[in-house]
Amino acid sequence: MAEQGRVRWKRFALIFAPVTVMTSLLVGATAQGVIGATFVVSGNAFKLAVGELRGQGFTLASDLVETRKGRKIPVIATGVRHAVVTDLCQSALVRTPMGTITILLTGGRAGNVVTIDDLVIELETGRTAAYLRDLELGRDAATLDQVPGFSGPPGSFGSQARAVTLRNVRLSPRAATAATFSLPDLSLDAVRGERECY
């Protein structure tokens, strides 16, 4: 007689709770059509990889994000008004009593594209091959106007361009927001161990 399988519900919950939270956030953001521009960050960087991003309206300025414990982290705020993305991969490590779990979100593969409006990424480091059109480097951050609602403190360093193309993007963001984020082929997985995008 074959032995019947049993589900260990506590272990199941530990692994899939982060997936449920991320899915709920994504669905809620899609339903409302907006993600809050200001929030308390977790304090942990995640990884974001993109094969290609073609965007209209690009901005860049210095910024600070704050953790729940009040720790302020200097970041580079980068905004894109409208972007079309291929080969998107986002990964985050979650420490659990069972060990490290990697939360993986992918999209824009096999001929599909991800579309994003009013994207703002708060990042610590980034690497990419970039093409910028109508670049303004060193503009006062308070006067940036390529991405709605994106600006920095008066007198601080800012830059913007009318159009941007990025290839082989490798970013370590602290946070990201977008007004709309459309993934026709969204894949969301929880994987044992450290299986980051890059």
N, C-alpha and C positions, 0 to 999 in steps of 0.2 A: 504494500500500500504506500503510495507516494506521500511524503511528508508535506503538510500544508505550510505555505509561507506565512510569516507573521510580520506585521509592521511594528517597528519600535517607534511609537509616536513621539516620544520626547526627542529622540535623535532626529527624526523627520522634521520636527518643529525647529530644532536648532539650525538645521541646514537650510530650510526653505523660508524661515522668517525674513531674512534680508531680501530674498527674491520677492516676497509678497509686498514688502514695504516699497521697494523700487517700482514694482508694477503699479501699485496704488498711486504713487506719486506721478508716474508717467501718465496714467489714465486721467487723474485729476487735473493735471496740467493741460492735457488735450481738451478736456471738457470745458475748462474755464477759458482756454485760449490765452492764458498768461501764467507765467511763473514769477513769484515774487522777486523783485530786483535786489532786495536786501534780506539776508537771513544769517543766522549764526552757523558757522561752518563746523564740521566735525574735528578739524585739526589734522586730518589725514589727507595726504595727496593721493590722487588716483591717476591712472594712465589713460591717455586718449591717443589713438592712432587713426590716421585717415590716409587713404591712397591719394585722393585728390579733392580739393575744395576750390570751387569757383564762386566768387562772391561779388556782390555789388555793395559798395560802401564799407570801408574798413577804417577802424580807429584803434588807437593804442595810447594808454596813459598809465602812470603809476597809481597804485591804490593800496589799501590795507583791508584785510579781512580779519574778523574776530571770532575766536572760539568761545564756547560756553563759559570757560574759565577766565575769559577776559584777555587771553593772549592775542596780541596783534601780530599778524604775519604780513610782511611786505610782498606784494604781488604785482604783476603786469596785467592790467585789465585790457583785454583785446575784444573788440566788437566787430561784428559783420551784420549789415542790414538784411541781406538776403543771401543764402548760401545753398549751393547744390553740392552734395558730398557723395563720394563713392568709397567703398571699403572702410566703413566705420567700425572701430572696435574701442570699447570703453571697459576698463577692468578696475576692480577695487578689491583689496584684500580685507577680509573680515576674520578677526580672531575669535574662535569659539572654544568651549571646553574640549571639543573633539579635534582641535587643531585648526590650521588656517584653511579658510574657504575663499575661493576666488569667485566673485560675481562678475560675469561676462555679459556684456550687451553688444550685439553686432547688428549691422544693417547695411544696406546699399551694396549688396553683392549680386553676382550673377545677372548683371544688366539692370538691376534696380538702383534707384538713387534716393538719398535722404535729402529732404528739403527743410530748411530752418530759416525762421525769420527773427530778427532782432536778437541774435546770439551774442552773449557776453561770457567770456571765459576768463577767470581769475587764475593766472598761472605763475608758477615759480620758474620753470625752465621750459624751453621749447627748441626744437630743431626742425627745419624744413627747407625746401627749395622754394623760393618765392618770386613772383612777378607782380609788380604793383604799377598801376596806371594813375597818373596825375597825383603824384606823391607830394605831401606837405610835411616835412620833417622839422620838428622843433616848434610847432604851432602851440600857442597857449591852450592848455587842456580845457579851460573853461569855454573856449569858442569852438570846440569840435562839433561838427554838425552832420556827419555822414551816417550816424546810427542814432535813431530816435532815443532820447533820454540818456545818451552816453556823453558824459563830460567829466572833467577833473577839476581840482582846485584852481582858482585863478592864479596865474603866474607859474604854474607847474608845467613840466615838459609833456607835450602831446604830439601825436602824429596822426595823419589820416591819408587815405587814398580813395579815388573814385571806384576803383575795381581792384580785385586781388585774385591771384591764382596761387595756391599752395599745393605742393606735391610731396609725398613721403613725409607726412606730418607726424611728429612725435612730441607730445606735450605731457607735462606733469602739472595738472591743474589742482587747485584747492576747491574750486566751485565753478559752476556754469549755470546760466539761465537762458531762457529763450521764450519768445512770445508764442511761437508755434514750432513743433518738432515732429515731422512726419516721417515715419519709418514703415514702408509698405511690407518689409520682410524682417521685422523685429524678431531677434532671437535673444532669449534671456536664460542664462544657465548659471547654476551654482556648481562649482567644480572643486573637488578636494585638492588641497595643496596650492602652491603659488603658480598660477598659469596666466600670467599677465599678458597684455597685448604685445609688449616688446620688452 
